[in-house]
Amino acid sequence: MDHYTDAFYGVVKQTQDSTGYTLPHHIEAYIVMLLASKVDQPDFLPKGTFAESYMNNKTPKELGDTCLFVTGVFPEYGKRHGIKKSYYQDIGIGSYSVAADYMNGELFGTLSKHFNFLSNFIEITVSNPESPEIYIIGD
């Protein structure tokens, strides 16, 4: 994963430079680690639907991470089924909000509050021609 971490750190920094956006260090590190951890994990989607996972979720952080990854890396995910990106963003926002109550409140509160921006930031980052290849089987 170190190879992926280094690669994503570089492209996240490059995205910040090219867009003029500056992420707080702890958010930057979280985004880099999220991308690096999911990049070669083919079974990252929840079992069942996202809504079922949200309603029954015992691990809101994991569902929030999955929603952030899906909406950033695969912004068209669900479109062929008539599901908009905002659906997954809303579930991610709610999941991180719940995680903020039980875990690192500052981190997950920030992720919840700025979820849509971060989702779009990740989309820009992974569409960068210098981004590491992301091979995920399925959809």
Secondary structure as GFF3:
##gff-version 3
##sequence-region A 1 139
A	DSSP	alpha_helix	2	19	.	.	.	ID=ss1
A	DSSP	alpha_helix	25	38	.	.	.	ID=ss2
A	DSSP	alpha_helix	50	56	.	.	.	ID=ss3
A	DSSP	alpha_helix	60	73	.	.	.	ID=ss4
A	DSSP	three_ten_helix	79	81	.	.	.	ID=ss5
A	DSSP	alpha_helix	85	102	.	.	.	ID=ss6
A	DSSP	alpha_helix	105	113	.	.	.	ID=ss7
A	DSSP	alpha_helix	115	126	.	.	.	ID=ss8
###
